Amino acid sequence: MSQASPGQVTRLLEGLAAGDRGAISEALNLVDDRRSEQREAALELLDGLARREAPHDPYRVGITGAPGAGKSSLLNALVETLRDAGSGIGIIAVDPSSQRSGGALLGDRMRLSGGARESGVFLRSMAARDRLGGLADATQAGAAVLSSVFEWVFIETVGIGQSECEVAQLVDTLVFVAQPGAGDTLQFMKAGILELPDIFVVNKSDTGPVAERTRNELASTLGLTGDVRDETWRPPVLLASARDRVGIDDLLATIERHRAGGRKSGRLEARRRAGQVAFAVESLARRYGEYGLERVGGAQGVADRLASSPDGSVFAAVLDLGREIEGGRAGS
């Protein structure tokens, strides 16, 4: 993409408001562009989206889990069901990065069949760019773009373990997909992963007793963790088969219950605010270090700045705070 031209942001905002797929692609390219000359235009676009009244209430769902669990197949089943109900759906598939180009290594492959290629569904592959958690900053920006157009935004991670930590800050509901008989429950406990998901799904329920045993084991383990992070929601463990389209309606109904409960209790709004703060703090600490972060008041200072500008974008706040840090360095 060449340097942003005058009027590009206005044109993209208008195109996104109209749901134009060309504008969606161009906007995603802009926010995924790492060149410094594109940053101002990207932030202007994201600010415009943050200030604009959305025509719908978008909801973000993360799909994560170990490789081979059937995340893509389960997501495809969810997408087909929602599409049949007339819902607009945006998908971000976070892929490993190419060591040579930095782009999505598997970006050209069709991760999802059928449903993800139909009208009303927009699929975008994004590169993890060697982040430990597997989520690039552009994923947060891409989710903001898709949320301005679609009612549902799904983010499927590369499934490399710690990605759950970062995606949990980005979505409203995190779904963990487990594979029957994988024997990973103890490892998940050690990694702290079981403390993050809102819903657990044992896929491939068509395996029968093996899937049932895995569900019981997972449910027992969750009971042992004594997780009291949220008194209003206890993460359920569901059975589903993406292959046979069994349990998909139950999973969607459970996501809706989590959504409704979060709205009623205020948990959803608080989670979104906390996710923005966590993203901003992490971005600044990664770029400027803990010393640089302390120059703007640390995590609390970042939280205060975001609270003082509720209509602005978290991306613009990160850029402004970064300039303050850099200005402080120059003056010291």
RODO-2510 file (C-alpha; in nm, 4 decimals, decimal comma):
residues 332
     n   res          X          Y          Z
     1     m     0,0000     0,0000     0,0000
     2     s     0,1303     0,3441    -0,0842
     3     q     0,1314     0,6333     0,1602
     4     a    -0,2161     0,7285     0,2771
     5     s    -0,3790     0,9850     0,0487
     6     p    -0,5919     1,2800     0,1617
     7     g    -0,9503     1,1724     0,2066
     8     q    -0,8633     0,8032     0,2341
     9     v    -0,9852     0,7762     0,5933
    10     t    -1,3133     0,9542     0,5149
    11     r    -1,3697     0,7276     0,2157
    12     l    -1,2953     0,4163     0,4225
    13     l    -1,5277     0,5248     0,7036
    14     e    -1,8061     0,5733     0,4509
    15     g    -1,7325     0,2368     0,2896
    16     l    -1,7304     0,0571     0,6240
    17     a    -2,0603     0,2195     0,7183
    18     a    -2,2042     0,0794     0,3956
    19     g    -2,0561    -0,2665     0,4596
    20     d    -1,8485    -0,2536     0,1408
    21     r    -1,6163    -0,5566     0,1277
    22     g    -1,3549    -0,3637    -0,0684
    23     a    -1,3436    -0,0985     0,2034
    24     i    -1,3160    -0,3703     0,4706
    25     s    -1,0145    -0,5227     0,2949
    26     e    -0,8487    -0,1852     0,2437
    27     a    -0,9074    -0,0837     0,6066
    28     l    -0,7586    -0,4113     0,7307
    29     n    -0,4575    -0,3617     0,5053
    30     l    -0,4109    -0,0129     0,6478
    31     v    -0,4190    -0,1156     1,0144
    32     d    -0,1951    -0,4157     0,9391
    33     d     0,0675    -0,1971     0,7681
    34     r     0,3721    -0,1579     0,9929
    35     r     0,5240     0,1371     0,8081
    36     s     0,5404     0,4548     1,0159
    37     e     0,3884     0,6717     0,7417
    38     q     0,0677     0,4659     0,7608
    39     r     0,0305     0,4833     1,1377
    40     e    -0,1364     0,8250     1,1532
    41     a    -0,3989     0,7268     0,8944
    42     a    -0,4639     0,3973     1,0714
    43     l    -0,5136     0,5710     1,4051
    44     e    -0,7370     0,8326     1,2462
    45     l    -0,9496     0,5545     1,1010
    46     l    -0,9711     0,3686     1,4329
    47     d    -1,0580     0,6896     1,6160
    48     g    -1,3334     0,7537     1,3653
    49     l    -1,4734     0,4060     1,4221
    50     a    -1,4566     0,4478     1,8009
    51     r    -1,6443     0,7779     1,7880
    52     r    -1,9082     0,6594     1,5439
    53     e    -2,2330     0,5185     1,6764
    54     a    -2,2462     0,1557     1,5661
    55     p    -2,5631     0,0362     1,3895
    56     h    -2,5475    -0,2851     1,5927
    57     d    -2,3986    -0,4258     1,9115
    58     p    -2,0980    -0,6322     1,7965
    59     y    -1,9851    -0,9297     2,0007
    60     r    -1,6389    -1,0855     1,9928
    61     v    -1,5789    -1,4550     2,0509
    62     g    -1,2367    -1,6168     2,0773
    63     i    -1,1836    -1,9766     1,9678
    64     t    -0,8688    -2,1329     2,1071
    65     g    -0,7220    -2,4667     2,2064
    66     a    -0,4467    -2,7121     2,1267
    67     p    -0,3628    -2,7989     1,7639
    68     g    -0,5747    -3,0837     1,6311
    69     a    -0,8702    -3,0171     1,8592
    70     g    -1,0863    -2,9127     1,5643
    71     k    -1,1082    -2,5381     1,6285
    72     s    -1,1552    -2,4498     1,2613
    73     s    -1,4170    -2,7189     1,2091
    74     l    -1,6126    -2,6097     1,5144
    75     l    -1,5896    -2,2455     1,4105
    76     n    -1,7135    -2,3346     1,0641
    77     a    -2,0170    -2,5063     1,2166
    78     l    -2,0891    -2,1989     1,4303
    79     v    -2,0534    -1,9708     1,1287
    80     e    -2,2909    -2,1769     0,9159
    81     t    -2,5549    -2,1742     1,1901
    82     l    -2,5288    -1,7983     1,2447
    83     r    -2,5238    -1,7295     0,8710
    84     d    -2,8433    -1,9281     0,8268
    85     a    -2,9980    -1,7044     1,0943
    86     g    -2,9050    -1,3964     0,8897
    87     s    -2,6206    -1,2689     1,1086
    88     g    -2,3193    -1,0872     0,9653
    89     i    -1,9909    -1,2511     1,0627
    90     g    -1,6286    -1,1384     1,0564
    91     i    -1,3436    -1,3807     1,1248
    92     i    -0,9786    -1,3192     1,2081
    93     a    -0,7627    -1,6302     1,1804
    94     v    -0,4281    -1,5688     1,3506
    95     d    -0,1594    -1,7640     1,1665
    96     p     0,2105    -1,8215     1,2366
    97     s     0,4400    -1,5651     1,0761
    98     s     0,6741    -1,6189     0,7864
    99     q     1,0323    -1,5729     0,9075
   100     r     1,1174    -1,4133     0,5742
   101     s     0,8302    -1,1766     0,5041
   102     g     0,6664    -1,1395     0,8459
   103     g     0,3292    -1,2082     0,6845
   104     a     0,0794    -1,4816     0,7646
   105     l     0,2516    -1,8074     0,6765
   106     l    -0,0770    -1,9844     0,6096
   107     g    -0,2661    -1,6771     0,4967
   108     d    -0,3571    -1,8141     0,1552
   109     r    -0,4993    -2,1423     0,2709
   110     m    -0,8689    -2,1927     0,3246
   111     r    -0,8856    -2,2682     0,6961
   112     l    -1,2605    -2,2862     0,6904
   113     s    -1,4812    -2,4537     0,4375
   114     g    -1,8271    -2,3664     0,3078
   115     g    -1,9666    -2,1233     0,5604
   116     a    -1,6649    -1,8914     0,5718
   117     r    -1,6806    -1,8352     0,1964
   118     e    -2,0489    -1,7477     0,1762
   119     s    -2,2084    -1,4057     0,1468
   120     g    -2,2265    -1,2223     0,4777
   121     v    -1,9048    -1,3793     0,6077
   122     f    -1,5653    -1,2075     0,5891
   123     l    -1,2490    -1,4058     0,6654
   124     r    -0,9108    -1,2455     0,7239
   125     s    -0,5822    -1,4197     0,8021
   126     m    -0,3357    -1,2228     1,0139
   127     a     0,0214    -1,2980     1,1150
   128     a     0,1195    -1,3631     1,4749
   129     r     0,4585    -1,1990     1,4038
   130     d     0,6440    -1,4054     1,6597
   131     r     0,4531    -1,2664     1,9540
   132     l     0,4710    -1,5123     2,2417
   133     g     0,0951    -1,4993     2,2716
   134     g     0,0446    -1,5305     1,8983
   135     l    -0,1502    -1,2060     1,8602
   136     a    -0,0111    -0,9050     1,6777
   137     d    -0,1199    -0,5505     1,7599
   138     a    -0,2946    -0,5489     1,4221
   139     t    -0,5303    -0,8196     1,5493
   140     q    -0,6744    -0,5745     1,7998
   141     a    -0,7080    -0,3127     1,5267
   142     g    -0,8534    -0,5658     1,2817
   143     a    -1,1145    -0,6691     1,5358
   144     a    -1,2148    -0,3039     1,5718
   145     v    -1,2588    -0,2750     1,1943
   146     l    -1,4687    -0,5913     1,1674
   147     s    -1,6745    -0,4989     1,4741
   148     s    -1,7819    -0,1803     1,2975
   149     v    -1,9436    -0,3870     1,0218
   150     f    -2,0453    -0,7276     1,1595
   151     e    -2,2630    -0,8413     1,4466
   152     w    -2,0302    -1,1292     1,5291
   153     v    -1,6504    -1,1250     1,5211
   154     f    -1,4633    -1,4499     1,5788
   155     i    -1,0906    -1,4703     1,6479
   156     e    -0,9284    -1,8095     1,6058
   157     t    -0,5773    -1,8374     1,7475
   158     v    -0,2845    -2,0436     1,6270
   159     g    -0,3223    -2,2659     1,9330
   160     i     0,0321    -2,2471     2,0651
   161     g    -0,0427    -2,2368     2,4356
   162     q    -0,0063    -1,8835     2,5681
   163     s    -0,2287    -1,7303     2,2984
   164     e    -0,5210    -1,7806     2,5358
   165     c    -0,3784    -1,5120     2,7669
   166     e    -0,3823    -1,2434     2,5013
   167     v    -0,7021    -1,3369     2,3224
   168     a    -0,8866    -1,3338     2,6564
   169     q    -0,8150    -0,9591     2,6757
   170     l    -0,9544    -0,9017     2,3296
   171     v    -1,2844    -1,0928     2,3238
   172     d    -1,6106    -1,0890     2,5159
   173     t    -1,6371    -1,4679     2,5392
   174     l    -1,3454    -1,7100     2,5173
   175     v    -1,4227    -2,0654     2,4044
   176     f    -1,1620    -2,3350     2,4655
   177     v    -1,1845    -2,6392     2,2378
   178     a    -1,0482    -2,9620     2,3851
   179     q    -0,9729    -3,2865     2,2070
   180     p    -1,0970    -3,6180     2,3519
   181     g    -0,8284    -3,8312     2,5098
   182     a    -0,5533    -3,5740     2,4602
   183     g    -0,4447    -3,5944     2,8251
   184     d    -0,3629    -3,2242     2,8329
   185     t    -0,5674    -3,1255     3,1375
   186     l    -0,2755    -3,1311     3,3837
   187     q    -0,0609    -2,9283     3,1457
   188     f    -0,3417    -2,6764     3,1083
   189     m    -0,3593    -2,6444     3,4869
   190     k     0,0156    -2,5830     3,5115
   191     a     0,0005    -2,3151     3,2427
   192     g    -0,2940    -2,1405     3,4092
   193     i    -0,4970    -2,1774     3,0896
   194     l    -0,8013    -2,3225     3,2642
   195     e    -0,8504    -1,9944     3,4507
   196     l    -0,9153    -1,7996     3,1287
   197     p    -1,1920    -1,9540     2,9115
   198     d    -1,5579    -1,8787     2,9728
   199     i    -1,6800    -2,1928     2,7958
   200     f    -1,5139    -2,5288     2,7414
   201     v    -1,6120    -2,7552     2,4544
   202     v    -1,4973    -3,1120     2,4084
   203     n    -1,5142    -3,1516     2,0317
   204     k    -1,5528    -3,4819     1,8473
   205     s    -1,8264    -3,6075     2,0782
   206     d    -1,8839    -3,8723     1,8113
   207     t    -1,5924    -4,0603     1,9723
   208     g    -1,8389    -4,1595     2,2461
   209     p    -1,6984    -4,2721     2,5835
   210     v    -1,3599    -4,1086     2,5183
   211     a    -1,5213    -3,7666     2,4756
   212     e    -1,7464    -3,8195     2,7767
   213     r    -1,4483    -3,9185     2,9901
   214     t    -1,2575    -3,6079     2,8806
   215     r    -1,5545    -3,3872     2,9673
   216     n    -1,5865    -3,5398     3,3135
   217     e    -1,2141    -3,5071     3,3726
   218     l    -1,2141    -3,1449     3,2641
   219     a    -1,5197    -3,0611     3,4748
   220     s    -1,3591    -3,2234     3,7798
   221     t    -1,0361    -3,0346     3,7242
   222     l    -1,2213    -2,7045     3,6966
   223     g    -1,3857    -2,7794     4,0288
   224     l    -1,0449    -2,8383     4,1874
   225     t    -0,9042    -2,5047     4,0708
   226     g    -1,1427    -2,3137     4,2954
   227     d    -1,1657    -2,0338     4,0403
   228     v    -1,3708    -1,7478     4,1895
   229     r    -1,2839    -1,4809     3,9295
   230     d    -1,6545    -1,4347     3,8522
   231     e    -1,9275    -1,5314     4,0976
   232     t    -2,1971    -1,4800     3,8333
   233     w    -2,0608    -1,7321     3,5814
   234     r    -1,9210    -2,0815     3,6213
   235     p    -1,7596    -2,2010     3,2956
   236     p    -1,9573    -2,4975     3,1616
   237     v    -1,8038    -2,7970     2,9847
   238     l    -2,0005    -2,8904     2,6735
   239     l    -1,9887    -3,1771     2,4267
   240     a    -2,0071    -3,1111     2,0527
   241     s    -1,9272    -3,2683     1,7197
   242     a    -1,8378    -3,0300     1,4399
   243     r    -1,8460    -3,3212     1,1965
   244     d    -2,2003    -3,4257     1,2839
   245     r    -2,3229    -3,0732     1,3705
   246     v    -2,4161    -3,1932     1,7191
   247     g    -2,4122    -2,9536     2,0141
   248     i    -2,3652    -2,6423     1,7998
   249     d    -2,7000    -2,4889     1,8965
   250     d    -2,6233    -2,5586     2,2623
   251     l    -2,2860    -2,3857     2,2287
   252     l    -2,4428    -2,0783     2,0675
   253     a    -2,7115    -2,0671     2,3359
   254     t    -2,4411    -2,0820     2,6036
   255     i    -2,2504    -1,7965     2,4384
   256     e    -2,5736    -1,5957     2,4359
   257     r    -2,6304    -1,6691     2,8058
   258     h    -2,2786    -1,5495     2,8834
   259     r    -2,3437    -1,2377     2,6769
   260     a    -2,6771    -1,1610     2,8472
   261     g    -2,5375    -1,2268     3,1935
   262     g    -2,2392    -1,0028     3,1290
   263     r    -2,4609    -0,7166     3,0194
   264     k    -2,6932    -0,7493     3,3173
   265     s    -2,4152    -0,7688     3,5756
   266     g    -2,1928    -0,5044     3,4157
   267     r    -1,9234    -0,7665     3,3734
   268     l    -1,9109    -0,7228     2,9964
   269     e    -1,8442    -0,3496     3,0088
   270     a    -1,5824    -0,3933     3,2824
   271     r    -1,4141    -0,6714     3,0843
   272     r    -1,3898    -0,4529     2,7751
   273     r    -1,2401    -0,1665     2,9749
   274     a    -0,9913    -0,3976     3,1434
   275     g    -0,8959    -0,5459     2,8064
   276     q    -0,8213    -0,2018     2,6648
   277     v    -0,6056    -0,1105     2,9634
   278     a    -0,4176    -0,4405     2,9485
   279     f    -0,3545    -0,3984     2,5767
   280     a    -0,2274    -0,0405     2,6188
   281     v    -0,0032    -0,1267     2,9137
   282     e     0,1454    -0,4258     2,7370
   283     s     0,2028    -0,2326     2,4132
   284     l     0,3824     0,0498     2,5927
   285     a     0,5866    -0,1820     2,8138
   286     r     0,6922    -0,3886     2,5148
   287     r     0,8005    -0,0808     2,3208
   288     y     0,9500     0,1359     2,5964
   289     g     1,0132    -0,1018     2,8878
   290     e     0,8929    -0,0738     3,2458
   291     y     1,0943     0,2447     3,2997
   292     g     0,9242     0,4124     3,0059
   293     l     0,5837     0,2970     3,1303
   294     e     0,6496     0,4538     3,4700
   295     r     0,7064     0,7884     3,2985
   296     v     0,3324     0,8035     3,2260
   297     g     0,2226     0,6776     3,5659
   298     g     0,2463     0,3051     3,5124
   299     a    -0,0578     0,0861     3,4601
   300     q    -0,2772     0,3149     3,6713
   301     g    -0,1711     0,6188     3,4704
   302     v    -0,2661     0,4392     3,1488
   303     a    -0,6024     0,3404     3,2979
   304     d    -0,6674     0,6998     3,4062
   305     r    -0,5824     0,8307     3,0595
   306     l    -0,8228     0,5904     2,8913
   307     a    -1,0965     0,6724     3,1423
   308     s    -1,0547     1,0449     3,0763
   309     s    -1,1146     0,9957     2,7017
   310     p    -1,3929     0,7367     2,6728
   311     d    -1,4788     0,8336     2,3146
   312     g    -1,1241     0,7983     2,1851
   313     s    -0,9476     0,4910     2,0595
   314     v    -0,7094     0,2885     2,2719
   315     f    -0,4714     0,2975     1,9758
   316     a    -0,4582     0,6774     1,9782
   317     a    -0,3999     0,6705     2,3550
   318     v    -0,1046     0,4357     2,3081
   319     l     0,0424     0,6653     2,0423
   320     d    -0,0053     0,9791     2,2559
   321     l     0,1440     0,8145     2,5640
   322     g     0,4332     0,6879     2,3558
   323     r     0,5028     1,0426     2,2395
   324     e     0,5052     1,1586     2,6011
   325     i     0,7549     0,8874     2,6885
   326     e     0,9756     0,9752     2,3941
   327     g     0,9493     1,3458     2,4769
   328     g     1,0538     1,2739     2,8335
   329     r     1,3541     1,0789     2,7123
   330     a     1,4570     1,3595     2,4808
   331     g     1,4355     1,6099     2,7620
   332     s     1,6239     1,4017     3,0167
***
